[in-house]
Amino acid sequence: MMRALAVISVIYNHAMIIDRDGKFNPSAQVNFLFLRHWTSIGLDLFFVISGLIMTIVVKSYMKKPSGWFNFFIKRMIRIIPLYWLYSIIVYGERFIIKHPVTGGEIAKTILFFPILAAKNVILPIIGQGWSLTYEMYFYSIIVIFLFLKIKNIFPYLLGLLIALALAGYYLNPPDVLLKFVCTPILIEFALGVAIGVAYNSAVANFQKLNKKLIKRLSVVVGVIGLVLMLSSMNLDSDHISTPFYVITDQHTAMLRSLIWGLPCGLFVLGILFMELLFDINIPKVLIKVGDASFSGYLTHILVILVIGKAFERFNLLNGDVFVIVATLAATVASLPLYTYVEKPLLNISNKLFFKKAH
């Protein structure tokens, strides 16, 4: 459900950005408070969720001799095939519209890490793929701890993530690669890890929990997180919503982690424990959209652009209608893409590396 909220937020954000190109009549949504920038918060929600999921998942790899390798391969399989497939499609689309792809964009798409970017920021072919760089970095740190066969990696993982983030903030290295390695965005993953540790502990000691107290606390924490998330809509978040500044300015990255990441962490913590202790039925449509969130994240810009061309073709100039239709269309399009492209590709990739897909 939370992944669904995150991806819809990101899609909505990019629909409003494209709406600002001047092709449509002014949109009330775009000009409502700082909604246009605020909806970037979906990405921060993704980072927290990623930290949470990896903390729950990684336990099954900690006791296996080749756990680090299997974890690494599973993460690569989950990201790379689909990401590269859609990158090739976007490459073709940009070739057709005569918007050439640079060598730097290709290198960033293949390598993920900003190895070739000494002073300048280079985005991948799929622009929003810049966030996957941080995902892959987070996975790589986990792989190192698994490789070292540390009995309980979580305290060390949390300590390293926070130490790197603080070092990056206070030292503010000039080199883009060093900024990346020490980005304060790691705090958002650390929040997810901390939530995952608390959740693992709660599940392991479920019978001993003071369920009445935790029920109340989960509601309070979840509501506080949601209120803080919504309240930040009143802040001018243009700077912290722009990838260039998040990547190059450690102060901006830290602000984003505190203004958006921390409230997202509280929201996820509250919702997670509410789900554990209350009888909650999550709407199936949100679960399906959440499952398809990676497909939606990678393809939504193309869908929004197609909707934009259709609106122009039929002289539909209402910006508000465009934003809503484009958001719905990109969200709905992710469902068949997940079923007929992402899942089969994932199964094929798993069979290539493992005896059976799992």
N, C-alpha and C positions, 0 to 999 in steps of 0.2 A: 504494500500500500504506500509506504513512504517513498519507494523508488518511483511509483507512479506519480506521486505529487511532485517529486523532484524533476522528472523528465517533462511533465506537462508545464511546469514553471519555466524550464529552459526553452521549450518550444515556443511558449507564449512570449518570452523575452525576445527571441529572434524574429518572431512574427511582427512585433512592434518595432524592432530596429529596421526591418525591411519596409514596414509601413512608412517610416520616416524618410524614405527616398524621394518623397514629393510627388509620387504618382497618384495618390489618393487624397481625398478631402481630409482635413485635420481630424484626428481621432481623439475622442474624449478620454479613452483609456490611456493613450500614450501620454497625455498631458495631466493625468490624475496624480497629484503629489509627485513622488519619484518612482512610480510603479514600473516605468520602462527600465530603469536600472535595477530596481529592487528585485525583479523576478530572476536576476542572475543568482539569487540565493539558492536556487535549486541545485546548482553545482556544489555548493558548500554542504548541502544536505546529502548529496551523493558521496562526498569525501568522508563524512561522518559514518554513513551507512557502510561504506567500504571498510573502514577501520573495524566496525562492529562485526561484519560478516567474516572478515579474515581471521579475527580473534576466535570466533566460534569454529570456523572451518579448520584452522591450522592445528587444532588439538589432535586430529586424527593422523597428522603427519609427524608429530613430535617423537613418537615411539618407534618409527620405522627407520631402518638403516639408510634407506635411500629416500627418506621422506622429503628432504630438501629438493632433490631432483624431480620427484613426482609433483611436488607443489609447484615448482618452477614451470614444468611442462604444462600442467593443468592451467596455470595462469596465462601462459603464452597462447595455448590453444583457445582459451576463452576470449582473448583480445585480438590477436594478430590476424588470423585468417579473415574474419569478417571486416576488420578495420582496413586491411590491405585491399580486399575485394571492392569495398565501397570507395576507397581512395582511387582505384583504377577507374571506376565509373565517373567520379568527379573529375579526374584527369581528362577523360574523354569529353565530358560536358564543357570543361574549360577550353579544350582544344577547339570545339565546335563554335563557341562564342568568342573565340580569339582572345582569351584571357590566359596567356601562357603560364605554365607551371615552371617555377625556377628550380635549378639544381638543388638549392638549399632546402626548398620545400620537400623535394623528393627524399633528400638525405634525412631530414627531420622525421618524415613519415616512416622511413625504414629503421632508423636508429633510435627514435624516441628521444634519447638524451641530447641536450644541446652541445654536443662535442665540438661541432664546427662553428659554433656561434661565440666567438671570443668577446665581442663587444655589442653585437646587434642581436635583436630577437628575431628568430626565424620560426614562423608558424608552419605546421604541416599542410598537406594538400587539403585535407578537411580541416578547416580553420578551428572548429570547436574541439578538434583532437588534441589541442595543446594541453587539455586537462588530463589526457591519458598518460602524458609524460610523467605526471606526478603519481598516478596510479602505479605505473610500472616501477617507478623509483621506490615506492612504498613496498611493493611486492619483493623487490630486490633486497631491501633491508631485512625482510622476514626470511628470505632464502639464506642470507648470510648467517643469521642466528640458528636456523635449522641445521645448516651445514656444520656449525660449531658444536652441535648436539648439547646445547645448554638445556638442563632439565626443565626449567620454567623460564621461557623466553620473555614473558610479558613485562616483568619489571624492567628488564634491560631494554626491551623494545620501546617502552614508554619513556624511559630515561634518555635514550638516544634521540628519539623524535623531538622531545622537548629541548634537549641540549642543542641539537642542530638548529632548531627554530630560534632559540634565544641567541645563539652565536651569530646566526645570520642577521638578526635584528640589530644587535649591538655592534658587530664588526662591520656590517654593510659592505661586503667585498665588492670591488669594482667589476670583476669578471662575471660574465653571464652564467658560466658553468658553476662557479662557486656560489652565486646567488641561488641557483637552482638547488644545489646540494644542501644549502642551509636556509631554505625558504621557510618563513613562518607559517606557510600553508600546512606544514607538517603537523601543526597543532590540531588541525581538524581531524586528521587521521588518528592522532593521539587520543582525542576525545572519544572517537569510535572504539579504540582499543580499550580505554578505561571502562566504557559502557559494557563492552563485551566481557571483560574480566568480572565486572559486577554481576552480569547476567549468568555467566558460567558458575559463579559461586552460588548464586541464588538457586539455580537448577540443581546443583550438587547437594545443597543443604535445604531443599524445599520443605521438608517436614518440620524443620527447626525454625522456619521463618515466622516472624510476627506478621502474619498476613494482613491483619486489620490495619496495622500501622503503615505497612508498605503500600497497601491499596490507596490510603489517603495521600501518602507522599508522592506516589506515582501520578495521581491526578494533579496535585499541586505543582509538581515539577513540570509535567507536560503542559499545563496551562501557562505557567510562567514562561516556558520556552516559546510557546506559540505567541503569547502577547508580545514578548521581546522581538520575535521575528516580524510580526505585523507592525510593531511600533517603529522599527527601523525603516519602514516605508516613508517616514517623514524626513529622513536624513538624505542629504544630497549625496547619493552613492555613485555618481558618474565615475569618479576616480577608481574606487575599489571594485567596480564592475568591469573595468576595462582590462583585458588580459595583458596588454603591453605593460601597464603600470604594476600589475600584480607580479609579473615576471621580473621586472627590472628594479622595482623600488621595494625594499624590505619593509619600510614603514607602512606602505600601502597594503602589502601582504599581511602584516600583523594586524592592521586595522580591520581588514576583511575577516580574519580569523576570529577576532574578538567581537565585532559588530554582528557578523552573520554566523560564523562557525560555532561560537559558544551557545547562542540561543538554539541553533539547530541541534546541538548536542543535548541540551536540556529537553527539547521536544522529543528526540529519539529515545532518550532514557525513560521519560515518562510514558510514552506510547508502548515501549517494549515491555515494561513491567505491568502496565495496564492489561496488555494482551496476555501476559503470563497469569495474572491473578483474577481478571474479570472474564466473564463469558461474553466475548466479543465476536461477532460475525462480520468479517471484512467482506465488502461487496466483491464478488468474483471478477467483475469488470476491472476493478482497480488492481487485483492480483495479476490479471492477464496483461494489463498495461505495464505493470511493474516488471513482469517477466520479459516483456518486449522492450524494456527501457533502453537497452544498449542499441538495438536496431533503430529505435526512435531517435536516440541521441545522434547517431551517425548519419541518418538520412533525412532528418526533418528540414534542413535548409533547402534541399532539392525540392521537396514537396511544397514548401512555402513559396519557392520561386515559381513553380508550375502553377500554383493557385494564383499568384500575382499576375502571371501572363494571361491566364484565363479571365481574370477580372479586367485587365486592360483590353483584351480582345472584345469583350462584351460591354465595354464602357461602364463597368461597375466601379464607381469611384468612392464609395463609402468606406473610409478607413476602419471604422469600428467593426463593420461587417467582415471586412477582409481579415482583420486580426483574429476574430472568433472562428471564421470558416477555416482559415489556414491552420490555426492551432488544432481544431478538431480533425481536419483532414490528415495532418502529419501524425497525430496520435493514433487515429484509426489505421492509417497505412502501416504503422509499425507492427500491427498484429499479424497480417499475412506474411510480412517480411520475416518476422520471428519464426512463424510456423514453417514456411516453405523455403527459407534461405538460411537463417541463423541456426536453427536446430539441426537440419540435415548436415550443414557444414561442420557443426560442432561434433556430431556423431561420427562423421567421416574422419575428422582430425583425431578424435579419441581412438578410433580403431587403428589408425596408423601408428600411434605411439603406445597403446595399451592393448592387452590381450582381448579385452572387451570394454566397450564404452560404459562409463559409470559416472 
